[in-house]
Amino acid sequence: MSGTAHPTEPDWIEGLPLPREQTKLVGHADVARELHEAYRSGRMHHAVLLTGPKGIGKATLAFRFARFALSHPDPAAAPPAEGDPLSPVDSRVGGQVSAGAHPNILHLKRPYDEKDKKLKTVLTVDEVRRSVPFFGSSAGGRGYRIAIVDAADDMNPQAANALLKLLEEPPSRAFFLVLSHAPGSLLPTIRSRCRRMPLTPLDADEIDAAVTTLGLSVEEGDKPALAAISEGSVRRACELIESDGLELYRAFQSLTEALPALDRTALHRFAERAGGGRRGDATLGLVADLARGWLSERIRSGLGEPVARLQRY
């Protein structure tokens, strides 16, 4: 685990590496191979839209591609995909990328507000405009310049229009990696100017491998529950582990399985635990997700009596 991550970053989880610091990607080998072959062919589209649910590895894949491309500035000389596609070779480049200090990478994300001491709620137009001097400079070492938009869903309308202009008139020797959790919310004109590469949620074995790679441990008996409630998201799995989410899940299960009876004492203990978790808002968000998921499942299955019983409280 890195420990160098900072809460001014949108992807920050205490004690865990940021996507740019990740040295291994779990899953998505097909998309990694597609990016690798597109780059080696010399015919890679200037803008790639990486889509899929939040926390499944889109940013990690984007930075992994950036490391590979910047380690091999001549696509024709890049090595073929053998085993691990996009495996970086140049340790100096890898170190610069991990530190957020490579001059040929621009990471566009929700900025940190120094005055309010918190992240802004949107990716602003001023953030996107940072690309003007970035693309106006010469790429070092004959390489490409790579902008990672993380995530495009966070852009306000002004920022979206500014990005669209860049995509319509792309600079030379430049790549845009546009990340989106909900591509349907993007401007159709942005989607149409990108080559879309969808990523899928991780399966149970991949979730297990990913959390192990990050140095987190889960009891064998908890692994099926972690895979189920994380819904294929490594980020969500990590948040569940770090916020004692599996204990909350078990307590929630006990409450719901007892319905239509309701143990008020157990309910109050659950509420106290939910409000006093180590990660505050993240814990409350987990409880809300558990409740929504349970209600949705019961409504879909037509079991109205437990729902009606719960609503009385």
N, C-alpha and C positions, 0 to 999 in steps of 0.2 A: 504494500500500500504506500502511496506517495506521501500524504500528509502535507504536501505543498500547496494544495488547492486552497482557494480563498473564497469567502462568502460573497465577494463582489461578482462572482461568476454565476450565470443562471444555472449551470449544470452541477453546481457544488453540492456534494454530500460529505459531511465531516469525516475525515480520515480516509477517504477514497480518492483515487486519481481522477482527474478530469479526462474527458475523451481525448484531448490532445496528448495526454501523458500515457495513454494506454499502449502497451506493447503487444497486446494480443487481441484479436477479434474472434469472438465465439459466434459461429453461425454465419449465414449470408455468403457462403463460399461461392455460390452461383453468381451473385451480383459482383463480388470482388473479382471473379474471373472475367466477367463481362467488362468491367472497367479496365482491367489489365489488358485484355485483348484490344479494346477500343483505343487505348493509349498507344500500344505497340504498333498498331496498324497505321498510326498517323492520321486517322480519320475520326478522331474523337470529337463529338459534338461540343461546342463551346460552353453549353449549359446543360447540366444533368440535374434532374429533380429526383432526389432520394426521398421516397415516401414510406410511411408506415407509422404505427402507434409510437407514442412517446416512450423513450427509454429502451428501445430494442437494439440500438447500436448504430444509428444513422451518422451521428457526429463522429463516433470512433472510426467508422468506415471512411468517412470523408477525410479525416486527418491521416488515416493509413494510406489512402490514395495519394494525398499530398506528399507524404514522406517518400513514397515510391517514385512519383514523378520528379520530385526535386533531387532525388538520388540518382536519377537517370534522365538528365535533361534532353538527351537525344532518344526519342521513342524507338528508332530503328535499332539502337544498341541495347535497349532494355532486355533483360533476360526473359526467357519464356516462363510460363506458369508451371512450376514443378512443385507439387505439394502445396505450399502455402502461397496463394497468389498475393501480390502486393507486399511481399515480405521486403522490408527496407534493408539496404546494404550499408549505406553511408552513415556511420554512427554520429558524425559531426552534424549532419542534416537532422538526424533523429533527435539529437540533443537540443538543437535550436527549435524544432517544432514543439517538443515537449515543454520547453520553457516559454513558448509563445513569443519567440524572438526571431523567427526566420523572416528575413526581409521580403520574401516572395509569397508570403501567406497573409491574407487579410481576413480576420475572423469577425464577421458582422453579427452582433447579438444585442440583446437589450442592455443598454449602458447602465452603469452604476451612478446614482445621483449622490454626489459628494455632499450636497447641502442637506438632503433628507436622510442620508446614510442608508439607502436601500436601492434595490434595482428598480429601474423604471418599468412600468407595466407594458410598454410597447417598444418595439425596435423603431427608432426614430429616423426621420429623413436625414438629420445631421449625421447619424451613424452611417447610413448608406452613402452619403456624400464624402465620407472618408476615402471612398474608392477612387475619387477623382485624382488626388495626388498620387495614390498608390499605383494606379494604372498609367499615370503620366510619367512615372519614373521607369528607368530601364531595369529589366529583370536581371538579377545578378547571376553570373555563371552560365549564361546562355540559356537559362531555364525558363520555365513558364511562371506566370503570376497566377495565383489561385485565390479566389475569394470564396469563403464558406459562409453562406447565409443561414444562420442558426438561431431561430427557425423562422422561415418566411411567414408562418402563421402569426407571428408577433408584430409584423409590420403594420404601421398605421397607413392610411390611404396615400399620404404624401411619400412615405418611404417606398411603398409598392410602385408608385408611378416612377420614382427615381430609379428603382431597380429595373423596371420595364425598359426605360430608355437605354440603360446599359446593355440589356439583353438584345435590344433591337439593333444597336450599333456596337457590337463587342470589340474591345481592343484586340490587337494582335497578340499572339502567344499568351492567351489568357483562358482560364477555365473558371466557370462558376459552378459550385456545388451548392444547390439550393435544397435545404432540408425542410420537409413539411410533414406534420402529424395529420393534417386534414387538408389534403390538396384541393378538395372541392371548394374550400373557402378562399382560395387564391384567385386573382384575376385570371380569367380565361386566356388573356393575351400573354400572361407570364407562363402559364402551363403550356401554351402552344409553341413557345420559343425554347422549350427545354425538352431534352430526351428523358422520358420518365423511366426510372428503375425502382420498382416497388420492393420493399423489404417486408418480410413476414415475421410475426411474433415467434420467439424461440420456443422450442418444445421443452418438455420436462428435463430431458438429459442435458440440453444446452443451458437451461437456467442453472442447473446444478453445476455444470462446468464453469459457467461464468462467475457465479458467486465464489466458487473455490479459487478461481484465478485471482479474484480480488482479495483473497485472504479471509473471507468470511466463512463461518462454519454453521452447519445446520444439522440437527439430529436426523438420523435416517428416517425416523417415523414422521418427521415434519416435512420431508421433501415433497410428497404428493400435494399436501396443502399449500406449500409455498408455490409450487408450479401452477396450481389451480387459481389461487387468488392474485398472483402476480400477472396473470394473463399474458405470459410471454414477454414481459418487460423486465429487463435486468435492473433498471432503475427502481421500479416498483418493488422487486424482490429485495433489493438492498435496503430500501426504506422500511420494508416490513421487518427485516432482521434488526436493523438499527433502532427501530422504534418499538421493539417488543411486540410487533404486529401479530406474530403467530400466537402469542398468549392471548391477545385480544380476540383473535379469530376463534380460538377454542372456547373462550368465555362466551362469545357471541353465539357460537353453535349450540352451546349448552342452553342458553336462554331460548333460542328459537325452537330447538327440538322439544322443549317442554310445553310449547304452546298447544292448546289454548290456555293452559295453566300458566301463571306468571309469578315467578318468585321475586317479590319486590326487593327483598334483601340482596339477592344476587344481582338484580338490576341496578341497585344503588352502588354496589361494589364495582360493577362494570363501568358505571358512569364516572366514578371516582378514578378508576384506573385510566379510563379514556382521557380524562382531563388532566391527569398528572403524569403523562408519559414523558420520556426523555426528549421527545422532539416536538412537543407542543402542537402547533398547527398541523404538522404532518400526521400526528396521531389522530387528531379530530377528523382530518380528511379521510383517513383510513376507515374510521368508524362510519362516516357518511357513505363511503363506497360500499362497505359491507352491507349496510342497511338497504341501499339502493339495489344492490345485486340480489339480496334475499327477496325483497319485495317484487322485483321484476320477475324472478324465477317463479314465485308463488302465483303472481297474476297470470303469467304465461301458462302455468299448469292448471289454472282454474280452481285453486284451493282457496276459496274466498273466506272461509270461516276463520282461519288463523290470522289473516290480514285484518278482518273486521275486529277481531279480539284485540289485536295489537293497537289498533287505532283508538281504542277507548282510553289508552294510557298516554 
